Amino acid sequence: MAVVLELLAERVGRRPAMASGLIDRVMKMADVVALIDAANPVPAVRGPYKKTAEISN
């Protein structure tokens, strides 16, 4: 399937996402990583945990 899409892209000169209007250029892997990083922000620093009470027998 990927080979067929690759051959089709060579003939048409555009990728399927470009032809459908989703993007306007061929994306590089760095672009994809930047999108993933933007969607998943770095978690904030957590505060201290609450101390638990001691259990006495």
PDB file of N, CA, C and O in Angstrom:
ATOM      1  N   MET A   1       0.824  -1.189   0.000  1.00  0.00           N
ATOM      2  CA  MET A   1       0.000   0.000   0.000  1.00  0.00           C
ATOM      3  C   MET A   1       0.869   1.254   0.000  1.00  0.00           C
ATOM      4  O   MET A   1       0.588   2.209  -0.724  1.00  0.00           O
ATOM      5  N   ALA A   2       1.927   1.248   0.815  1.00  0.00           N
ATOM      6  CA  ALA A   2       2.801   2.417   0.892  1.00  0.00           C
ATOM      7  C   ALA A   2       3.522   2.647  -0.436  1.00  0.00           C
ATOM      8  O   ALA A   2       3.757   3.789  -0.832  1.00  0.00           O
ATOM      9  N   VAL A   3       3.865   1.574  -1.108  1.00  0.00           N
ATOM     10  CA  VAL A   3       4.559   1.695  -2.399  1.00  0.00           C
ATOM     11  C   VAL A   3       3.637   2.327  -3.425  1.00  0.00           C
ATOM     12  O   VAL A   3       4.071   3.150  -4.230  1.00  0.00           O
ATOM     13  N   VAL A   4       2.376   1.949  -3.400  1.00  0.00           N
ATOM     14  CA  VAL A   4       1.398   2.513  -4.339  1.00  0.00           C
ATOM     15  C   VAL A   4       1.236   4.004  -4.089  1.00  0.00           C
ATOM     16  O   VAL A   4       1.195   4.789  -5.037  1.00  0.00           O
ATOM     17  N   LEU A   5       1.143   4.409  -2.817  1.00  0.00           N
ATOM     18  CA  LEU A   5       1.019   5.827  -2.500  1.00  0.00           C
ATOM     19  C   LEU A   5       2.274   6.597  -2.895  1.00  0.00           C
ATOM     20  O   LEU A   5       2.192   7.738  -3.349  1.00  0.00           O
ATOM     21  N   GLU A   6       3.424   5.975  -2.721  1.00  0.00           N
ATOM     22  CA  GLU A   6       4.683   6.624  -3.096  1.00  0.00           C
ATOM     23  C   GLU A   6       4.752   6.843  -4.606  1.00  0.00           C
ATOM     24  O   GLU A   6       5.153   7.914  -5.062  1.00  0.00           O
ATOM     25  N   LEU A   7       4.365   5.840  -5.374  1.00  0.00           N
ATOM     26  CA  LEU A   7       4.365   5.988  -6.832  1.00  0.00           C
ATOM     27  C   LEU A   7       3.355   7.027  -7.285  1.00  0.00           C
ATOM     28  O   LEU A   7       3.623   7.803  -8.202  1.00  0.00           O
ATOM     29  N   LEU A   8       2.200   7.042  -6.646  1.00  0.00           N
ATOM     30  CA  LEU A   8       1.176   8.027  -6.977  1.00  0.00           C
ATOM     31  C   LEU A   8       1.664   9.434  -6.659  1.00  0.00           C
ATOM     32  O   LEU A   8       1.417  10.363  -7.428  1.00  0.00           O
ATOM     33  N   ALA A   9       2.347   9.599  -5.543  1.00  0.00           N
ATOM     34  CA  ALA A   9       2.868  10.907  -5.155  1.00  0.00           C
ATOM     35  C   ALA A   9       3.930  11.384  -6.137  1.00  0.00           C
ATOM     36  O   ALA A   9       4.020  12.581  -6.412  1.00  0.00           O
ATOM     37  N   GLU A  10       4.732  10.470  -6.668  1.00  0.00           N
ATOM     38  CA  GLU A  10       5.751  10.850  -7.645  1.00  0.00           C
ATOM     39  C   GLU A  10       5.102  11.322  -8.935  1.00  0.00           C
ATOM     40  O   GLU A  10       5.571  12.281  -9.548  1.00  0.00           O
ATOM     41  N   ARG A  11       4.036  10.665  -9.352  1.00  0.00           N
ATOM     42  CA  ARG A  11       3.365  11.065 -10.593  1.00  0.00           C
ATOM     43  C   ARG A  11       2.636  12.384 -10.450  1.00  0.00           C
ATOM     44  O   ARG A  11       2.717  13.245 -11.326  1.00  0.00           O
ATOM     45  N   VAL A  12       1.935  12.540  -9.362  1.00  0.00           N
ATOM     46  CA  VAL A  12       1.129  13.742  -9.162  1.00  0.00           C
ATOM     47  C   VAL A  12       1.994  14.897  -8.689  1.00  0.00           C
ATOM     48  O   VAL A  12       1.704  16.052  -9.001  1.00  0.00           O
ATOM     49  N   GLY A  13       3.050  14.605  -7.942  1.00  0.00           N
ATOM     50  CA  GLY A  13       3.933  15.637  -7.437  1.00  0.00           C
ATOM     51  C   GLY A  13       3.549  16.115  -6.049  1.00  0.00           C
ATOM     52  O   GLY A  13       4.209  16.990  -5.488  1.00  0.00           O
ATOM     53  N   ARG A  14       2.489  15.549  -5.491  1.00  0.00           N
ATOM     54  CA  ARG A  14       2.050  15.940  -4.158  1.00  0.00           C
ATOM     55  C   ARG A  14       1.698  14.707  -3.358  1.00  0.00           C
ATOM     56  O   ARG A  14       1.386  13.655  -3.916  1.00  0.00           O
ATOM     57  N   ARG A  15       1.751  14.845  -2.064  1.00  0.00           N
ATOM     58  CA  ARG A  15       1.351  13.767  -1.163  1.00  0.00           C
ATOM     59  C   ARG A  15      -0.167  13.776  -1.028  1.00  0.00           C
ATOM     60  O   ARG A  15      -0.802  14.790  -1.318  1.00  0.00           O
ATOM     61  N   PRO A  16      -0.760  12.672  -0.595  1.00  0.00           N
ATOM     62  CA  PRO A  16      -2.219  12.632  -0.449  1.00  0.00           C
ATOM     63  C   PRO A  16      -2.762  13.693   0.510  1.00  0.00           C
ATOM     64  O   PRO A  16      -3.827  14.257   0.258  1.00  0.00           O
ATOM     65  N   ALA A  17      -2.061  13.970   1.587  1.00  0.00           N
ATOM     66  CA  ALA A  17      -2.519  15.008   2.525  1.00  0.00           C
ATOM     67  C   ALA A  17      -2.486  16.386   1.869  1.00  0.00           C
ATOM     68  O   ALA A  17      -3.344  17.225   2.141  1.00  0.00           O
ATOM     69  N   MET A  18      -1.507  16.617   1.014  1.00  0.00           N
ATOM     70  CA  MET A  18      -1.427  17.891   0.305  1.00  0.00           C
ATOM     71  C   MET A  18      -2.548  17.994  -0.712  1.00  0.00           C
ATOM     72  O   MET A  18      -3.153  19.055  -0.864  1.00  0.00           O
ATOM     73  N   ALA A  19      -2.829  16.906  -1.407  1.00  0.00           N
ATOM     74  CA  ALA A  19      -3.877  16.919  -2.418  1.00  0.00           C
ATOM     75  C   ALA A  19      -5.255  17.145  -1.797  1.00  0.00           C
ATOM     76  O   ALA A  19      -6.121  17.763  -2.416  1.00  0.00           O
ATOM     77  N   SER A  20      -5.459  16.648  -0.580  1.00  0.00           N
ATOM     78  CA  SER A  20      -6.753  16.827   0.066  1.00  0.00           C
ATOM     79  C   SER A  20      -6.856  18.164   0.794  1.00  0.00           C
ATOM     80  O   SER A  20      -7.935  18.517   1.271  1.00  0.00           O
ATOM     81  N   GLY A  21      -5.762  18.911   0.888  1.00  0.00           N
ATOM     82  CA  GLY A  21      -5.794  20.229   1.494  1.00  0.00           C
ATOM     83  C   GLY A  21      -5.530  20.250   2.985  1.00  0.00           C
ATOM     84  O   GLY A  21      -5.740  21.279   3.626  1.00  0.00           O
ATOM     85  N   LEU A  22      -5.075  19.143   3.558  1.00  0.00           N
ATOM     86  CA  LEU A  22      -4.789  19.120   4.995  1.00  0.00           C
ATOM     87  C   LEU A  22      -3.535  19.912   5.336  1.00  0.00           C
ATOM     88  O   LEU A  22      -3.502  20.607   6.351  1.00  0.00           O
ATOM     89  N   ILE A  23      -2.502  19.817   4.502  1.00  0.00           N
ATOM     90  CA  ILE A  23      -1.261  20.553   4.717  1.00  0.00           C
ATOM     91  C   ILE A  23      -0.840  21.180   3.393  1.00  0.00           C
ATOM     92  O   ILE A  23      -1.340  20.806   2.332  1.00  0.00           O
ATOM     93  N   ASP A  24       0.077  22.130   3.465  1.00  0.00           N
ATOM     94  CA  ASP A  24       0.504  22.814   2.242  1.00  0.00           C
ATOM     95  C   ASP A  24       1.926  22.479   1.824  1.00  0.00           C
ATOM     96  O   ASP A  24       2.410  22.974   0.806  1.00  0.00           O
ATOM     97  N   ARG A  25       2.604  21.628   2.616  1.00  0.00           N
ATOM     98  CA  ARG A  25       3.973  21.234   2.265  1.00  0.00           C
ATOM     99  C   ARG A  25       4.241  19.846   2.821  1.00  0.00           C
ATOM    100  O   ARG A  25       3.483  19.347   3.654  1.00  0.00           O
ATOM    101  N   VAL A  26       5.312  19.226   2.365  1.00  0.00           N
ATOM    102  CA  VAL A  26       5.716  17.919   2.875  1.00  0.00           C
ATOM    103  C   VAL A  26       6.347  18.129   4.241  1.00  0.00           C
ATOM    104  O   VAL A  26       7.261  18.939   4.391  1.00  0.00           O
ATOM    105  N   MET A  27       5.860  17.399   5.233  1.00  0.00           N
ATOM    106  CA  MET A  27       6.367  17.563   6.594  1.00  0.00           C
ATOM    107  C   MET A  27       7.583  16.676   6.812  1.00  0.00           C
ATOM    108  O   MET A  27       7.650  15.552   6.314  1.00  0.00           O
ATOM    109  N   LYS A  28       8.536  17.195   7.559  1.00  0.00           N
ATOM    110  CA  LYS A  28       9.704  16.430   7.963  1.00  0.00           C
ATOM    111  C   LYS A  28       9.424  15.825   9.340  1.00  0.00           C
ATOM    112  O   LYS A  28       8.463  16.206  10.007  1.00  0.00           O
ATOM    113  N   MET A  29      10.254  14.896   9.753  1.00  0.00           N
ATOM    114  CA  MET A  29      10.052  14.239  11.039  1.00  0.00           C
ATOM    115  C   MET A  29      10.140  15.247  12.189  1.00  0.00           C
ATOM    116  O   MET A  29       9.437  15.102  13.189  1.00  0.00           O
ATOM    117  N   ALA A  30      10.985  16.253  12.056  1.00  0.00           N
ATOM    118  CA  ALA A  30      11.098  17.284  13.097  1.00  0.00           C
ATOM    119  C   ALA A  30       9.789  18.048  13.250  1.00  0.00           C
ATOM    120  O   ALA A  30       9.439  18.452  14.359  1.00  0.00           O
ATOM    121  N   ASP A  31       9.060  18.254  12.153  1.00  0.00           N
ATOM    122  CA  ASP A  31       7.763  18.913  12.225  1.00  0.00           C
ATOM    123  C   ASP A  31       6.761  18.065  12.998  1.00  0.00           C
ATOM    124  O   ASP A  31       5.981  18.586  13.796  1.00  0.00           O
ATOM    125  N   VAL A  32       6.785  16.766  12.761  1.00  0.00           N
ATOM    126  CA  VAL A  32       5.872  15.857  13.451  1.00  0.00           C
ATOM    127  C   VAL A  32       6.191  15.826  14.943  1.00  0.00           C
ATOM    128  O   VAL A  32       5.280  15.837  15.772  1.00  0.00           O
ATOM    129  N   VAL A  33       7.474  15.787  15.290  1.00  0.00           N
ATOM    130  CA  VAL A  33       7.877  15.780  16.699  1.00  0.00           C
ATOM    131  C   VAL A  33       7.450  17.076  17.374  1.00  0.00           C
ATOM    132  O   VAL A  33       7.004  17.051  18.522  1.00  0.00           O
ATOM    133  N   ALA A  34       7.577  18.210  16.684  1.00  0.00           N
ATOM    134  CA  ALA A  34       7.164  19.488  17.257  1.00  0.00           C
ATOM    135  C   ALA A  34       5.659  19.508  17.519  1.00  0.00           C
ATOM    136  O   ALA A  34       5.220  20.053  18.532  1.00  0.00           O
ATOM    137  N   LEU A  35       4.871  18.928  16.632  1.00  0.00           N
ATOM    138  CA  LEU A  35       3.423  18.854  16.850  1.00  0.00           C
ATOM    139  C   LEU A  35       3.085  17.978  18.048  1.00  0.00           C
ATOM    140  O   LEU A  35       2.198  18.313  18.833  1.00  0.00           O
ATOM    141  N   ILE A  36       3.781  16.866  18.191  1.00  0.00           N
ATOM    142  CA  ILE A  36       3.539  15.970  19.331  1.00  0.00           C
ATOM    143  C   ILE A  36       3.930  16.659  20.630  1.00  0.00           C
ATOM    144  O   ILE A  36       3.202  16.577  21.619  1.00  0.00           O
ATOM    145  N   ASP A  37       5.080  17.341  20.636  1.00  0.00           N
ATOM    146  CA  ASP A  37       5.521  18.047  21.837  1.00  0.00           C
ATOM    147  C   ASP A  37       4.562  19.168  22.214  1.00  0.00           C
ATOM    148  O   ASP A  37       4.329  19.404  23.400  1.00  0.00           O
ATOM    149  N   ALA A  38       4.004  19.860  21.233  1.00  0.00           N
ATOM    150  CA  ALA A  38       3.061  20.940  21.515  1.00  0.00           C
ATOM    151  C   ALA A  38       1.756  20.396  22.083  1.00  0.00           C
ATOM    152  O   ALA A  38       1.111  21.060  22.894  1.00  0.00           O
ATOM    153  N   ALA A  39       1.365  19.205  21.670  1.00  0.00           N
ATOM    154  CA  ALA A  39       0.118  18.611  22.161  1.00  0.00           C
ATOM    155  C   ALA A  39       0.286  18.041  23.560  1.00  0.00           C
ATOM    156  O   ALA A  39      -0.696  17.936  24.295  1.00  0.00           O
ATOM    157  N   ASN A  40       1.495  17.671  23.950  1.00  0.00           N
ATOM    158  CA  ASN A  40       1.763  17.094  25.270  1.00  0.00           C
ATOM    159  C   ASN A  40       2.751  17.980  26.016  1.00  0.00           C
ATOM    160  O   ASN A  40       3.959  17.758  25.936  1.00  0.00           O
ATOM    161  N   PRO A  41       2.252  18.988  26.745  1.00  0.00           N
ATOM    162  CA  PRO A  41       3.179  19.890  27.438  1.00  0.00           C
ATOM    163  C   PRO A  41       3.917  19.175  28.567  1.00  0.00           C
ATOM    164  O   PRO A  41       3.486  18.126  29.046  1.00  0.00           O
ATOM    165  N   VAL A  42       5.020  19.757  28.976  1.00  0.00           N
ATOM    166  CA  VAL A  42       5.844  19.193  30.048  1.00  0.00           C
ATOM    167  C   VAL A  42       5.056  19.308  31.355  1.00  0.00           C
ATOM    168  O   VAL A  42       4.522  20.378  31.650  1.00  0.00           O
ATOM    169  N   PRO A  43       4.970  18.239  32.142  1.00  0.00           N
ATOM    170  CA  PRO A  43       4.221  18.322  33.395  1.00  0.00           C
ATOM    171  C   PRO A  43       4.876  19.291  34.381  1.00  0.00           C
ATOM    172  O   PRO A  43       6.097  19.440  34.407  1.00  0.00           O
ATOM    173  N   ALA A  44       4.050  19.940  35.181  1.00  0.00           N
ATOM    174  CA  ALA A  44       4.541  20.905  36.154  1.00  0.00           C
ATOM    175  C   ALA A  44       5.193  20.170  37.327  1.00  0.00           C
ATOM    176  O   ALA A  44       4.977  18.975  37.528  1.00  0.00           O
ATOM    177  N   VAL A  45       5.986  20.901  38.086  1.00  0.00           N
ATOM    178  CA  VAL A  45       6.646  20.339  39.252  1.00  0.00           C
ATOM    179  C   VAL A  45       5.584  20.097  40.326  1.00  0.00           C
ATOM    180  O   VAL A  45       4.773  20.973  40.625  1.00  0.00           O
ATOM    181  N   ARG A  46       5.606  18.920  40.887  1.00  0.00           N
ATOM    182  CA  ARG A  46       4.624  18.583  41.912  1.00  0.00           C
ATOM    183  C   ARG A  46       5.072  19.102  43.268  1.00  0.00           C
ATOM    184  O   ARG A  46       6.264  19.248  43.537  1.00  0.00           O
ATOM    185  N   GLY A  47       4.100  19.373  44.105  1.00  0.00           N
ATOM    186  CA  GLY A  47       4.377  19.844  45.461  1.00  0.00           C
ATOM    187  C   GLY A  47       4.728  18.687  46.370  1.00  0.00           C
ATOM    188  O   GLY A  47       4.758  17.534  45.940  1.00  0.00           O
ATOM    189  N   PRO A  48       4.996  18.996  47.638  1.00  0.00           N
ATOM    190  CA  PRO A  48       5.356  17.925  48.581  1.00  0.00           C
ATOM    191  C   PRO A  48       4.141  17.047  48.888  1.00  0.00           C
ATOM    192  O   PRO A  48       2.999  17.504  48.842  1.00  0.00           O
ATOM    193  N   TYR A  49       4.409  15.801  49.196  1.00  0.00           N
ATOM    194  CA  TYR A  49       3.350  14.880  49.562  1.00  0.00           C
ATOM    195  C   TYR A  49       2.922  15.137  51.003  1.00  0.00           C
ATOM    196  O   TYR A  49       3.701  15.635  51.816  1.00  0.00           O
ATOM    197  N   LYS A  50       1.674  14.789  51.305  1.00  0.00           N
ATOM    198  CA  LYS A  50       1.194  14.913  52.675  1.00  0.00           C
ATOM    199  C   LYS A  50       1.788  13.772  53.495  1.00  0.00           C
ATOM    200  O   LYS A  50       1.908  12.645  53.013  1.00  0.00           O
ATOM    201  N   LYS A  51       2.155  14.075  54.729  1.00  0.00           N
ATOM    202  CA  LYS A  51       2.704  13.053  55.592  1.00  0.00           C
ATOM    203  C   LYS A  51       1.553  12.221  56.150  1.00  0.00           C
ATOM    204  O   LYS A  51       0.509  12.758  56.519  1.00  0.00           O
ATOM    205  N   THR A  52       1.752  10.928  56.207  1.00  0.00           N
ATOM    206  CA  THR A  52       0.722  10.044  56.743  1.00  0.00           C
ATOM    207  C   THR A  52       0.899   9.905  58.245  1.00  0.00           C
ATOM    208  O   THR A  52       2.013   9.989  58.763  1.00  0.00           O
ATOM    209  N   ALA A  53      -0.201   9.693  58.932  1.00  0.00           N
ATOM    210  CA  ALA A  53      -0.142   9.527  60.386  1.00  0.00           C
ATOM    211  C   ALA A  53       0.409   8.147  60.702  1.00  0.00           C
ATOM    212  O   ALA A  53       0.194   7.191  59.958  1.00  0.00           O
ATOM    213  N   GLU A  54       1.121   8.061  61.814  1.00  0.00           N
ATOM    214  CA  GLU A  54       1.690   6.771  62.220  1.00  0.00           C
ATOM    215  C   GLU A  54       0.587   5.872  62.774  1.00  0.00           C
ATOM    216  O   GLU A  54      -0.327   6.338  63.454  1.00  0.00           O
ATOM    217  N   ILE A  55       0.684   4.611  62.479  1.00  0.00           N
ATOM    218  CA  ILE A  55      -0.280   3.635  62.994  1.00  0.00           C
ATOM    219  C   ILE A  55       0.298   3.025  64.262  1.00  0.00           C
ATOM    220  O   ILE A  55       1.407   2.490  64.252  1.00  0.00           O
ATOM    221  N   SER A  56      -0.468   3.109  65.373  1.00  0.00           N
ATOM    222  CA  SER A  56       0.014   2.531  66.633  1.00  0.00           C
ATOM    223  C   SER A  56      -0.817   1.299  66.960  1.00  0.00           C
ATOM    224  O   SER A  56      -2.023   1.269  66.718  1.00  0.00           O
ATOM    225  N   ASN A  57      -0.166   0.293  67.508  1.00  0.00           N
ATOM    226  CA  ASN A  57      -0.868  -0.943  67.860  1.00  0.00           C
ATOM    227  C   ASN A  57      -1.284  -0.922  69.273  1.00  0.00           C
ATOM    228  O   ASN A  57      -1.890  -1.880  69.752  1.00  0.00           O
TER     229      ASN A  57
END
